Amino acid sequence: MAEPEVSLDKALERLEAIADKLEDPALDLDEAVRLYEEGLRLYAECAKRLDAADLRITQLADALAKQARERGAAS
């Protein structure tokens, strides 16, 4: 069963918490590796969602510019 999607804000908060824990020199190696793997998964998910948002914004801006050009040509 797939894990429920976490909000971007929560994912970024968790990444910050992981980074803080990884800075602890007393952290057990196995736990450090587990946290690092979790951080990589969160990073990949955040990057994917941010890329998708960027693409959507670009598409919307292009559509708006096209509309403006068409209205200008019709005048």
C-alpha positions as CSV (number, residue, x, y, z in Angstrom):
1,M,0.0,0.0,0.0
2,A,1.4,3.4,-1.0
3,E,2.2,6.0,1.7
4,P,-0.1,9.0,1.7
5,E,1.4,12.1,0.1
6,V,2.9,14.5,2.6
7,S,2.5,18.3,2.0
8,L,5.5,20.0,0.6
9,D,5.8,22.1,3.7
10,K,5.8,19.0,5.9
11,A,8.3,17.3,3.7
12,L,10.7,20.3,3.8
13,E,10.3,20.4,7.6
14,R,11.2,16.7,7.8
15,L,14.2,17.3,5.6
16,E,15.4,20.0,7.9
17,A,14.9,17.7,10.9
18,I,16.9,15.0,9.2
19,A,19.7,17.4,8.3
20,D,19.9,18.5,12.0
21,K,20.0,14.8,13.2
22,L,22.7,14.0,10.7
23,E,24.9,16.7,12.1
24,D,24.9,14.9,15.5
25,P,28.4,13.2,15.8
26,A,26.9,10.7,18.3
27,L,24.4,9.4,15.7
28,D,24.6,5.6,15.1
29,L,25.9,4.7,11.6
30,D,22.8,2.5,10.8
31,E,20.5,5.3,11.9
32,A,22.5,7.9,9.9
33,V,22.2,5.7,6.8
34,R,18.4,5.2,7.3
35,L,17.9,9.0,7.8
36,Y,20.1,9.7,4.7
37,E,17.9,7.3,2.6
38,E,14.7,8.9,3.9
39,G,16.2,12.4,3.1
40,L,17.0,11.3,-0.4
41,R,13.5,10.0,-1.0
42,L,12.0,13.3,0.4
43,Y,14.3,15.4,-1.7
44,A,13.4,13.5,-4.9
45,E,9.7,13.9,-4.1
46,C,10.0,17.6,-3.4
47,A,12.1,18.2,-6.5
48,K,9.5,16.3,-8.6
49,R,6.7,18.4,-7.2
50,L,8.5,21.7,-7.6
51,D,9.4,20.8,-11.2
52,A,5.8,20.0,-11.9
53,A,4.7,23.3,-10.4
54,D,7.3,25.2,-12.4
55,L,6.1,23.5,-15.6
56,R,2.5,24.4,-14.8
57,I,3.3,28.0,-14.1
58,T,5.2,28.2,-17.4
59,Q,2.3,26.7,-19.2
60,L,-0.1,29.2,-17.7
61,A,2.2,32.1,-18.4
62,D,2.5,31.0,-22.0
63,A,-1.3,30.6,-22.4
64,L,-1.8,34.1,-21.0
65,A,0.8,35.6,-23.3
66,K,-0.8,33.8,-26.3
67,Q,-4.2,35.2,-25.2
68,A,-2.8,38.7,-25.0
69,R,-1.2,38.4,-28.4
70,E,-4.5,37.2,-29.9
71,R,-6.5,40.0,-28.4
72,G,-3.9,42.5,-29.6
73,A,-4.1,41.1,-33.1
74,A,-7.9,41.2,-33.1
75,S,-8.0,44.9,-32.2
